[in-house]
Amino acid sequence: MDKKFKRTLVTAALPYANGGVHIGHLAGVYVPSDIYVRYLRLKGEPVLFICGSDEHGVPVTMRARKEGCTPQDVVDRYHHLIKKSFEDFGISFDAFGRTSSETHHRVASEFFRHLYDKGVFLEKESEQYYDEEAKTFLADRYIMGECPHCHAEGAYGDQCEKCGSALSPTELINPHSTVSGSKPVMKKTKHWYLPLDQDQPWLEQWILNEHKEWRPNVYGQCKSWLDTGLQPRAVSRDLDWGIPVPVEGAEGKVLYVWFDAPIGYISNTIDIRPDDWQLWWKDDSTRLVHFIGKDNIVFHCIVFPSMLKGEGSYILPDNVPANEFLNLEDKKISTSRNWAVWLHEYNEEFPGKQDVLRYVLTANAPETKDNNFTWKDFQARNNNELVAVYGNFVNRALQLTKKYYQGVVPACGELTDYDQKTIAEFVDVKNRVEHLLDTFHFRDAQKEAMDLARIGNKYLAESEPWAVIKTDPERVKTIINLSLQLVANLSIAFEPFLPFSSRQLRGMIGLNECVWADLGRTDILEAGKQLGEPVLLFEKIEDAVVEAQVQKLKDTEKANEMEAYRAEPIAPTIAFDDFTKLDIRVGRVVHCEKVPKKTKLLKFDIDDGLGGRTIISGIAQYYQPEQLIGKQICFIANLAPRKFGDLVSEGMILSAENADGSLSVVTIDREVKPGCAVK
């Protein structure tokens, strides 16, 4: 820690209380923040670790509406699920509060009112979509329509989930309210705005000149926002779930969730440190560090600092080590599609293996770019590293001690040059791990810690105590003593990363307490100390276990396809006269063949009762031509001809799209004459 700081306040992004925590959240925020806090505690430095549930905003109201319950019911359920999941996983928060608490409502209201009374906010009217049937202004997620970019139906007012484009509600084609289904109208409403444009000069100086040590992904995103030019940002919205705007005449308006959520760090600190919370938030000798994902960079590096600066008495963050995103099996994690590994499910399905997931997520940490989690990699890292390297060395050292010395630590004799070289190697590792943790490089720090076990395995393999015991038993005492000292070092080095197995290991070697300063010492375990019974720290994970998890994801994907099919929205209403413009007829397939060099196309010769026609259809991957000859199918007869290379299609064969994306030709179940109209 920098000498000017006497204490560190660490915050982890508040998980949103409309669902559980998944491995993307863990890799991005909670595992790295827990590693850092555990490291500081081992060093004996004063630290507070603050988090809690983010419980306001539109997604909560949407889930409540969908489930037919109240928003409070939703956040109560998920707050307790999230809190227990973290506890079971060993995330060591000092405080895990919630933004629906009385303390938070009071603190957030007072914070807003203080800025309001200082004249910080801009007050202005704007036009927003309003649902006249439901008599409510519509949040972006309550408006759906056609995407203006890819023209997919069902795009939200803030994003099209099909093409990923960021949207505003006014860009949607044929928008409708998801509350009543009606077409919304534009209506004036008044809101308050944080004038970020006025803060741009000091933000540029503070970030771009004074914090060049921030991670390149964080620094780069901030620079991009600043280069584009900051704009005022609304701090209130029309909603009935949230903290009421504490201003006369603001009925029906609440604090925007992005404004009240970061204040949750403050209110949660107040709940556990009511007497000295200001020391942690307002004293210049406190270091404030925010752990977040990349989607929160702008809020924690630009918006929240502007709020704190505007209030006037708070410290600003010293570092914001944000991570990028973690993908799952090469696909983006999606909570809405259940494409995720949920923490509460992992804790149930892999009891006692919290450290395995912590290790794998740290090894794959998306520190400066997106990374990927696969179950095969999970298995490989467990079997090839935790079991074969770390666990193997510990077990060999303890079993040899049990075999030769009845589990008693032997005295260390005269050290050879090789012994001295080995000691120097793991002292160097300690220095590297410390530097990497101090600079938020957790992935590399864990890799260096694992090198301690590799050094131990190499030392035992090359020293060969099982052979030397026959010729020089005194030498073996030194080999085993140094091996045990290295085991003790491992229990310290891995404490921030693998707290459960480190605690278990310390129990086996009788090391009741550990401090970071002991790392690198070769006298941690005294000669004559009786060790406990050796047990395996890690066990192999078999193929069947990971195959079951992969199958679980495949089942989820299949269920999503079915759900997507069922949930596909109805196209916008058309007039009956528009429908009658389509001339749909029945035809018999006289001949059908594949189109050369076109893998998706079939060429149909159709008896249409009018002399015949040719139709080209893109269904070759779903049918063999002979399957369709003789079938009576439905086709649109009055489409303008369309060229496919040298061929001309004179209509369109109607097909139904299945949940898996395959096509089924629409046929007639009773014989009718070719050319009959479909009414």
N, C-alpha and C positions, 0 to 999 in steps of 0.2 A: 504493500500500500504506500502511496505517496506520503511523505512525512507530514504534509500539511493537514492530512486527514486523521482524525482520531477515531472515527467509526464509519461503518458502511451501511447504508440503507439499500437493500435489494428488493426490487419489486418484480413480480412475474405477471404477465398480462392476465387480466381477469377472464377466465373461461366463460363463455356465454351459456347461460342456464336454460337452454332449450334443447339440450342433448348432452350426451356423455363426452368424455375426453378420449381422443384417439391418438395413435402413435405419431401422427403429424404434429399434434399439439406438444406431445412429449419431446420429440426430437427438436422442435423449433424453440421451445421455451422452458419447459419444466425440468427436464433432465439437466441441461446446461446450467440453469440457475441454481439447482440443488447442488450440483458439483461445486460450483463457485462458493456457495454459502458454507458447505461442509468444509471446504478447504480453509476458508477464513476462520471458522471455528477451531479447526485443528491448530491454526497458528495462534489462537488465543486472542484474536482481534474482535472488538465489539461489532456485532452485526445483527440487523433485524431483517427478517425475510417475510415480505408482505404479499398477500394475494387475497382472492375472494371471488365470489360469483358476480358476474355482470348480469343484472336481472331485468333491465328495462329495454324498451325498443320494440319495433314492429315484429321481428321474428317470434317473440314470446306471444304477442297477441294473435299472430297467425296460427301458432300451434294450439293455443287455447280455443280459438274459434273452431279449428279442425276437430279437436277432441271433445268439444262441448263442455269445457270447464272454464275456470277463471284463470287469468294470468298468474295470480298468486299460487294457485294449485300447481301450475307448470313449474314455476321457479322453485317452489318448496321441494318438489320431487327431485328435480335435477341438481339443486344445490346439495342435497344430502347424498345423492349418488356420486357427484363429482368429489365431494369432500372425502367420502369413504374410499373412493378409488385412489385418491392421492395418498391417504393415510396407509392403505394396504401396500402401496407401491414404494413407500418410504420417502416421499417428497416432504421435506422437513420444514414446512412453514411455521413461523412464529405466530402468524395470524392468518386465518382464512375466514374472512367475513362475507358480507353480502350487501349489495346496493339497495335492497329493499328494507334495510334496517332503519330504525328510528334515528340512530346516530348519523347514518349516511344522508338521509333526507334532510336532517338539520344542517349538517356541514355543507352539503352541496347547495342548499338554498342560501345559506349565509355567504358562501363564496360568490354565487351569482349576484346576490344583492350588493355585496361589497363592490364588485366591478360595475354594477349598474349605477350605484350612488357616485362612483368616481367618474362617471360619464364615459366609460371605456367602450360600451356597445354602440353600434349604429342601430337605429330603429327605422324599418322601412316596410312598405307594402309591396306585395308581389301577387301575381295570379298563379293559383295552383288548382289542380283538378279536385272537383267536389262531386260527391255522389248525392244527387238530389233525393233519391229514394231512401237511402240510409241516413241522409242528413249528416254527412261527415266528410271532412277533407280526407283525401286518400294519400297515404304514404306510398312511396314508389313501388313497393312490393305488393300493394293492393290494386295495381293497375297492370293489365295484360293486353297484349295486342300483337300485331305482326311486326317482326323485326324489319327495320328499314334497310338493313344490310344483306342478310341472307334470306329474308322473307319467310322465316319460320314462324308458324303460329305459336302462341303461348309464351312470347318473350315478356319479361318483367319490365317494369318502368325504370329499373336501374341497370339491368343486364339481360342480354340474350344468352341463355345457357347452352344453346346449340352452337353458336359461332363465337361466343365469349366476348362480344362487343359490349363496352360500357355504354349505357343509354341514359337519356333523360325521358321522363314520361311523355313529353310533348313530341318526341321523335317517333313514337309508336304509330303504326298505321292501324286505323280502326280500334282505338283503345276501348276497353270496357272495365268496369269495376268488378273485382273478384268478390266484393261484399254482396252486391245485389244483382250483378250481371248487367246493369244498365250502362248506358254510355255516359261518362262523366262530363261535366261542364267546367269551364274555367271560372274561378271566383277569387276575389281579392281576399287576402289575409295578411295580418301584420306579424312580423317576427323581429327578433333581435339578432345582431350579427357581430362576431368578433372581427375587428378590422385588421386582418393579417397583413394587408398591404401596407399599413402604417408601421408594422413591426419588421418589415423586410430589411431595412438597413442594419439594425442590430443583430438580426438573425443571421445575416450574411457574415458579419464580423465574427459572431460567436461560433458558428458552425464551420464556415469555410476557412477561417484564419486560425481560430483557437482550438479546433478539434479535428485536425488532419489525421490524428491517430485512430479515429473511428474506422470500423471495418469499411472496406471499399464499397461494398454494396449499400451500406447505410449512408456513407458520405455521398456516393454517387446519386442515390435517389433524392437526398436532400438538395443537392446542387441542381438536379433536374427541376424540382419544384421551384427553387429560387430563380433559376434562369428563365423559367416560363413566366414568372411574376405571380406573386400571391394575391388572392382575392378575398374579400370578406366572406366569412363562413357563418351560416345560421347556427345559433346556439339554442333555438327553441323550435318546436314543431307542434302541429295540431294532432293531438292524440290523447286518449283517456287513460293510458297506462304509463306512469312515470312520475317524476317529481314535478309538482305544479310550479309554473313560473311564478316566483314570489313578487309579483308586481300587480297593482290594481288595474283591472280591466283586461287581465290575461287569462280569463276563464277559458277552459278547454285547451289550454296550451301547457306543455310540459318541457322540461329541459331535454334537449337532444341527447340521445344516449352517449354519443361520443364526448359530450361535454361533462356529463355527470359521472361516467365510468372511471376516468383516471382520478377523479376526486375520491373514488373509492379507496385508493391507496392511502390517502390521508385519513379518511374516516375509520378504516380498519386499523390503522396505527393508533388512533385515538382510543379505540375500544380496548386495546391491550396495554397501552402506555398513557393513560389519561393525565398523569402528572408531568411527564417529561416529553410528550410527543413533539413539542416544538423544537426540542434539542435535535431531533432526528430530521425535521423538515425545514428548520429555519436557521440553523447554526452553520456557519461557513466551514467549520471543521468536520462536517459530515459529508461523506461522499455518497451521491445518489446514482444508482445504476439500475436501468430498466432492461429487463429481458423480455423480448417480444418476437413475433414473427414479422416477416417483411411487409405484410399487409397493414401493420400498425406503425410503420416507421414515421409516416407524416404526422400522425397524432402525437407520438412521443418525442419527436425531434423538433417539430415546428408548432403544432397547435397547443399541446399541453404546456410547453415552455412559455408560449405567449400568454396563456392564462396565468401561469405562476408569476411571470414578469409584470403582468398587468395588476395583479393583486399587490405585489410590491415587497412582500416579506419572506418569500420562499426561496430556497436554493434551487438551482437548475441542475439537470442531470449532468454527471461528469462523463458517463459513457452509456451507449445504447447498443449492446452487442446483439443485434437482430440477426436471426437466421433466415435462410430462404425456405422453400417448401420441400417436404418429403413426399415422394410419390409411392404408391403401393402397387407392386407387380407391374411396373412400367405405365401405370395409369394414375391420373390425378385423383387424390383422395377426395371423396364426395360424401358429405354427411347426409345430404338429401337422398342419395342413391344407396346409402349404406355400404359404400365401397370404402371400408375402413377396418382397422383392427382396434376394437374398443378396449380401453384400459380395464373396465370392470369385467369384461368377458375374459380378457387375458388372465387377470388375477384368479379367476375361477378355473380356467382350463389349464393353466400352468402354475399350480400352487408351488410356492417355494422357489420360483424361477424369476423373481423380479429382477435380479442382477443380470440375468441373461439378456433380457430385453434392454435394460439400461446400457449394457455393454455394446450390444449390436446397434442401438440407436446412436450412441456416441461415436462408434466406429464409422457410421454412415452419416454423421451429422452434416446437414446442409448449411455449412457455416457461411460460405460466400456464393454458393450456387445450389440449385435444386439437386437433390439426390434421390436414391431409390431404395425401398425396402422390399426384399423378397423373402419368402419363407425358406427357400433353399439356402440363401446366404445366412439367414438366422441359424439354420441347422449347422452350416459349415463353420461359422465363427464359434458357435458353442463347442462343437466336436473337435475342431482343429486348433483352437486357441485356448478357450477356457478349460476344456478337459485335457487336451494333449500337451499344452504348454504350462499354464498356471497351475491347474489342479495336479498335473503329473509331477511337477517339481515339488510342490508342497507335500504330496503323499509320499514321494520317494524319500524326502528328507526326514519326515516324521516316522515312516516305517523303518528306516535304517536306524534311527535313534532307538526305537522300540526294540529292534532285533539285537543290537549290539550293547545297548546301555539301559535296557528296561525302561525306556522313555525318560531318562534323566539326561539333562544337558551336560555333555562332557566338557572338560576344561580345554581351552585353546592353548596349544603349544607354540613352538617357534614357527613363524610364518615364512613361507618360501617366497621367491620372487613371483611365482605364479599366483600365490595367494594375494600378494600385494597388488598385483595387476588387476585381479578380480575385484578387490575392494575399491580400487580407484575407478573401475568401470561403473560400479553401482553408486558411488558418490557423484560421479558425473551425471548419471541419470537423474538423481535427485535435483541437481541444479537445473537441468533442462526441464523437468516436469514443473518445477516451481516457476520458472520464467514463462512457460507456456500457459499455465493457469493464471498467472498475473495478467497476461495479455489476451485472455479469453480464447485461447486455441485449445479447446478441450479435446478435440479428436486427436491431435498430435500428442497432447499430454498423456492421454490414455495409452497411446501406442508406445510412448517412452516407458510408462509404468510396466507394460507387458514385457518390455525388454529386460526388466529386472528378473522376471521368471526365466527368460531365455538365457540370461547370463547364468542363473542358477543351474538350469539343466545342462548347459555346456560345462560348467564347473564340475558337477557330479560325474558327467560322462567321461571327462578327461582325467579327473582325479582317481576314478575307479576304486572307491573305498572297499567294495566287495572283494577286490583282488588284493589290495594293499593290506587288508586286515590280517592276511596270512603271514606277511613278512614284516610289517611295521605298524603294529596296533596303535602306537602313540601318534603316528601321523594321521591315522583315521580320526582320532579325537578332534584334531584341528579341522579336518575336512568337514566333519559333521557339525562342529561348532559354528564354523563360518556359514554352512548351509542353513542352519537354524537361524542365525542372525539375519540372513537374507530373507528367510521366511517371515521373520518379524518385520523387516522392512517392507515386504509386500503387503502385510496387513495394514500398514500405515499409508503406503503409497496409493492403495486401492480404496481406502476409506471414502474419499469423495465420490468415486465412481461406482463401487460395488459395496455399499454399506452392509448388506445382509451377510454376504460371504466373508467380509472383513471381520464382522463381529463374531461369526462362527469360528474363523481362524484364530482370532485372539483368544477365544474360549479354549481352543485346543492347546495353545501354547502358554496359557495362563497370563496373558498380558491384559490386565484389567483396564488400563487407560493407555491412550496413545496421544502423542502430540507431534505436530509436524517437525519440530526441532529435532526429534529423535531419528528422523529419516536420514540414513547415511551412516548411522552409528553401527559399530560392530560389537557392542557390549550390551545390547538391549536385554538379552536373556542371560541371566547369571548362571555360571557353572553350578551344577548340583540341583538346578530347578527341575521339579517333576512335571512333565508335560501330561496332557490329557490323552484320551484314547483317540487315535487318528481316524477320521471319517472323510469320505470323498466330498470335496467342496462342490463339484459339478458332476453331472452324469450325462452320458451320451443321449442325444435326441434321435430317435429312430425315424426311418423314412415314412412309416405309416402315420406318424404324428403330424409331420408337415404336409403330407399328402391330404390329410383330413382338413387342414386349414386352407389349403389351396382349393379343395373341393367346396368348402364352405363359401369361399369367394365366388366360385363358379356358380353355385346355387343362387347366391345373391344377385349375380349378374343376370341370370336367367329370370329371376323374379322381377328384376328391374325392367327387363324387356316386356314382360307380361303387364307390369304396372303401367309402363309408358304407353303400351297399346291401349289399355283400358282408360288411361287418363288423358289421352290425346284430345285436346279441346275441339269443340265443334267450330267449323269455319263460320265466319261472319254471315249473318242472315242475308239471303238474296230474295229478290222479288220473284213471284211465280212465273212471270213473263220471261225472266232470265232463264229459268229452268226449261221452259218450253222451246227455247231456241236450240236446245240440244236434240238431235235426231238419233235416238238410240235404237238399233235394230238387232234382230237375231240373224245369225248367219251360220252356215255349216262349213267346217274346215274340210275342203276338198283335198288339199295337199299342204304339207308343211316340211320345211327343210332349214338347216342351219345356213347362215350367211357366211360365205368364205371370208376368213381373216377377221371376223367379228365375233368374238367369243360370247357376247351377250345377246346377239340378235337372232331371231327366227323369222323366216319369210313364210307368210300364210297366203294361200289362194283360197278365197272365201266365195261360197255361193251365197250371194246376198239377195237372190230373187229378182235381180235387175240386170243380169248378164255377167255378174262376177266382178271381183276387185282384189287387189293385192294390199296386204297390210304387213308392215314391219313392226315387230314387238320385241322389247328387251327382256325376254323371259327364258332365254336359252339355258341359263344355269339352273332352272327349276324344272324343266321338262325335256324329255327326249321327243323329237318331232313326231314319231309314230304314236306317242301317247295321245296326241291331240287330233289326229286325222279321224274324221267322222263326227267329232264333237260339235254340238250346237253351242255357240258362244255369243256373248253380247258385245257389240261394238258401236262406237260413235261414227255415224255415217256422213255427217256434214262438216267434218274438220277440213280445213284447207290442206291440200296435198303437201307432204314434207319429204325432202330428198335425203336419202342415206347413201351417199356415194352415187353409184349408177342406178340405184333402185329408188322408186317413189312409193311412199306409203299413202294409201287412200283411206285413212281412218285410224281409229285407236281401239284396240281390244281392251275390254275392261277386266281388271284384276283386283283382287283384295290383298292387302298387305298384312301378313301375319305378324304376331308379336316379335318373332325373331328376324323380321325383315324380308322373309321369303314371300313370293307372290303365288296366288292361286287364281287361275282363270275363272271368271264368272260364267257358269254354264246354266242350261235350262233343264229342269227335272222332268218335263213332259215334251213330247214331240210337237213342234210347231213348224209352220212353213217358213223357209228362209225368206227374209225380208220383212217379217212381222215387226211392227213397232213395239218398243218397250214403253209402257205407259206408267 
